[in-house]
Amino acid sequence: NTLTLTANENEEVKMTMDLNTRAVTKIPQALASGTGYESRGGQTVNNDLFNFTNESTHLEPFFFSDGTVSIYGNAFLKITNLTLTINNNLQDKRFLGIGNKSIKSGIPAQRTYELAITAMVTDDKLFTELLNQDENNDTAQSIDLVFTKSSGESFTLAFDDYFTSANTWTVPEDKGPITVEATLMPRTLTSCTTVTHWVLQG
């Protein structure tokens, strides 16, 4: 139902998911007794797994420091952290007299995207866009999230048709750097591409 991607400074990139379960069933007796379950797809050691690797660069996670973010066509902020939330807004429902009472139905709704960032201000572009009456005037300029690794792996997310829904500017008393907390609401996930040695399933 919900996928959240979090990138904080000095940390690895993290992803969490909220899943809606349609049904909960009993474990078959053969599995419950421990006689009918084979872990690792029947393989006994890691070396037999089809996606096994000893390459250290493959085992490293993506890091915040290896990412770039472009908004309104420019990397005009020194971003310290960001959170991307993709929400399918599914509603779990059961119906009287219709269907199987042990299985829930998932009613789909409009998928929403939300990008929350905290950054040091280097340009007033974000503030200017907040004053605009329309959504992004130049539709050729996407929000681009790019994360890379030294192994050559990468993933890229591009969003279009977005606007700034919240924008908080902090002016510290000690005359330190000004920071901004902004929430951007894209309507369209234009592309999601990845370069990886892992086998993608699903």
Disulfide bonds with the S-S distance in Angstrom:
none
